[in-house]
């Protein structure tokens, strides 16, 4: 049940990202604590993913290269910041291009979401904010999962 709840939350978060940007609503960004707080969550999240035997094989090359890891984290911070209505502009690849050929399945995506939720929980992100963020990021699943 928790797996489906997390997936629903992620789907909802991704759905509102364009709405936040279009309306100029930065309430979620501010409630999350701004870029500094998002960066802290991303740092923790990257460590969790690197240590997660379910999915760390997808990130092995990135995690072992400090320059690639820094770029990955920077892009993820910008993506979350923008999705939450903040002033950042994501300049990385679209999700379909970035994940093409990786063979990511639904279980892999769900594991990633679980790691993100654990990082958000560590920083005591309010449930409403967590749900909103996951709702903005959730629609990306269709561009990331290949099997």
N, C-alpha and C positions, 0 to 999 in steps of 0.2 A: 504493500500500500504506500509506504514512504517513497518508493521508487517512482510511482506514478504521481505522487504529490509534488516531488521535486521536478519532474518533467513538466507538469502543468505550470508550476511556478516559472520555470525557465521559459516556457512558451509564452506566458503572459508578459514577462519582462521584455522579451524581444519585440512583442507586438506593440508596446507603447513607446519604444525608442524613437521611431519616426514622429510620433505625436509630440514627444517632449521637444524635439528639435524644431518641428514646424511651429509649435505654439510659443517657443521661447521660454518654456517652463523649465526652470532650473531647480525646482523644489526638491526633486529626488537627489540631484547632484549635491545640493546644500545639505540635505538630511543625511546623506552618506558621509559627509565630512569633507567634501571637496577632493581635490586632486591628491593631497597628501594622504588622506585616509584610503583612497582608492589604490594608491601606490603601495601602501602597507598591506592591503588585502592581496594585491597581485603578487607581491614578494612572497607572502606566505603560501598563496595558492601555487605558485611555480615550484616551491619546495615540496609541497604535498604531491603534486603531479609527478615530480622527479622521483619521489619515493614510493609511488603507487604501482605495485607490480602488475596491476590489471592493465595499466595504460602507459607506463613509463617508456616502453619500447618506441612509442611514437615520438617521444621527446628526447631520446638518448643523445642524438647528435647536437641538438640545441642546448641541452643542459650541460654538456661537456665542453662547450665552446663559449667562453665568457662574452665575446662580442655578439654572437648569435643570441645568447640568453638575454643580454641587455636590450637588444633590438626587439626580441619577442615581448619582453616585459613592457617596454616603452609603447609598442603597438597595442598591447592589451589594455594598458592604462588609458591610452587615447580612445580606444574603442569603447570602453566602459564609461569614461568621462563624457564622451559625446552622446552615447546612448542614454545616459542619465540626465541629459539636458545641460551639461557643463560646456565650458568654452573651448574644449579641445576639438580637434579635427583629426579623425582617423585617416591616415594616409597609406595604410598597408594594403595588401592584396585583398580582393573580395574573398569570402570564405570558400566558395566553390573552387576557385583557382588555387588558393593556399592549401587545400586539403585533397586536391585531385590525386587519384592513384594511391592514396594512403591506405585504403581498405578499412576505413573506420566503420564499425558497426554500431547499432543502437546501444548495446551493452557498454561499449567504449565511451560513447557520448554520455550515457547515464553516469558512468564512473567519474567522468570529468565534472559533471554537474554536482555530484556528491562531494568531490574535493572542493569545489567552489563554495558550496553551502557550508562545509566545515570551516573554511577560511572566514566566511561572513559571520558564522557563529562565534568563532574565536574573538572577533572584534565586536561582538555583541550588536551587530546590525539588527535594527528593529525588523520584526516579521513583515510588516507592511512594506518596508523598503526592500527587504530581501525578495519578497514576492514581485514587487515592481521591477526590480533589476532582472530577476530571472525571466519575467514576462517579456522583457525587451530582448533578451538574448536567446530565448527559446526558438523563435522562428529560424534561427541560423541552422538548426539541426538538419533541415532538408538540404542545405548546401554542404554540410560536413559529412553526413552519414552516406556511405556508398553501398552498404550491404545490410 
